[in-house]
Amino acid sequence: MGNDIKLTILGDFGPFSREGRCISYEVEVAGDSYLVDCGAPLFKQLGGHRLKEIKGLFISHCHDDHKRWFTDLAIFHRYARDIDHKLLLHSTESINDELKKTSSAALNNTLSNCRKKVVGVKYEEYVDFNMIGPRPLYRIISKNEGEGRSRLCIVDREMNIVGPDKAKVVINPDTGRSRMLFNDPQSGEWVDPELFYTFSDTTFYEDNQNVIVGHNGYTIEVINAPVWHGIPGVGLRIRSGGETLVFSSDTVNDTDLWQELYQDKYEQKFTDLSSAEFASASVIYGDINNYIERAWSLKRYQDAISVFADAAVVHDVAMYNSVVHTDYEKLNKTLLDKSRTILVHSPDRITSEWTLSTADKEFIIRNNTFMEKVGDQLMPFNADIYHRENGQYFVGYKNEKGRYTVYEKDGILSLSNAYNFNGRPYFKVDLYEDIGGRYYEKLDDENCVYLAREDGRVELVRQSETGSQGILLGKDERERLLALKS
């Protein structure tokens, strides 16, 4: 259908995965294709011809597992002979600034056409940046004061310098990076404005959200309210014909934590300077956390808890004690709807009662939930567990006489008590291997494997000392299992 949102998982493994296909998705809406992050080996998966047709790239943040192929894409668009446009990047000002810094080693120097000189090339000659999201009303710049001197200061959009009673530059002595400390006019508290304010708050951001509006009426917008990851990052919301798809990006999604972030008031610590010196200082060297009095605004919290309502959500998950992701056992502290959520970015080995994904799966968003595209059919998800291990993807259905046992310990699940898991028996299941969205009984013979053929059929291949033999399989078990549970 013309307003369908189609999602293809190009990669959803973490940065330390043996699979090597980190975070990247292709989204097609109203005939337009976009990339969301580029951590997967895109040239192998899509090929140069498909990449030329991509309408743009969204980058959620600058961790390498989300932007690993960014410079390759930029160089490809500059030097491929049959491409007449630069890489179109859709992102925020702050993320684009980070990409400009981190890609400089790969992009800024090259050989001249005569190959006799090393010449400089501006980032803008590779990348056509389209800002999505609002512009901040205030920013840090380096002001030239003549005689080779410069200083950092904060200016508004008209380049007027902002006084120290309203905003300050805080430079971290360990990293040399600067952040803004801003006096919130409503509360009088000192805050980090990029963390404190939601994009819809005009105290710090312009009213124009710079939403992408497609030719068929679809919209794409960035969201910052629920994204809590440490570095500048955003999520993404796509709407088309009544359907909504949200990418939450890497984030700590925990409503208890979110309440603390907007409720807790911190006392400023004047360890390196007095309160009077702090009041008059435009630039401070030190830890900005000594001066921040509140992490989030109430409005950011309110926006964060409303983002996922009535939307299909792609959400990143971790297992144990992650600082920057949502731990699996804490999913019940989120506002995510289990029936509308797919978990990605998971470890190589994970067992989940929430729907997992894996690379190469295709989904259509219908009634704001995920339907898997399997051949010419759309299939819902109704398994009791989902399991990934050694590059394979399994689904499990409860059966008191099932051959496999799911174990539970402190909210974490495992299909065995290996690796010192030592959990309690939770329930028994029958297991099926997912081959391109088709379910076949799990193989326990290490000499047998399922093989997905290019014609869409599945072959059971048996290996022996004398060679291999394949058998074409008939109808899989998925429709039967759907009917059984319904």
Beta strands, then each sheet from edge to edge (+ up, - down):
strand 1: 5-11
strand 2: 24-29
strand 3: 32-36
strand 4: 56-58
strand 5: 87-91
strand 6: 109-111
strand 7: 118-120
strand 8: 127-131
strand 9: 138-146
strand 10: 149-156
strand 11: 167-171
strand 12: 178-183
strand 13: 190-191
strand 14: 212-213
strand 15: 219-223
strand 16: 235-240
strand 17: 243-247
strand 18: 283-285
strand 19: 312-318
strand 20: 326-327
strand 21: 341-344
strand 22: 350-352
strand 23: 362-366
strand 24: 369-374
strand 25: 377-379
strand 26: 385-389
strand 27: 392-398
strand 28: 404-409
strand 29: 412-414
strand 30: 424-435
strand 31: 438-441
strand 32: 448-452
strand 33: 458-464
strand 34: 467-472
sheet 1: 8+ 5+ 4+ 3+ 2- 1+ 23- 24+ 25-
sheet 2: 6+ 7-
sheet 3: 9+ 10-
sheet 4: 13+ 12- 11+ 18+
sheet 5: 14+ 15- 16+ 17- 19- 20-
sheet 6: 14+ 15- 16+ 17- 19- 21-
sheet 7: 22+ 26- 27+ 30- 28+ 29-
sheet 8: 22+ 26- 27+ 30- 31+
sheet 9: 32+ 33- 34+
end
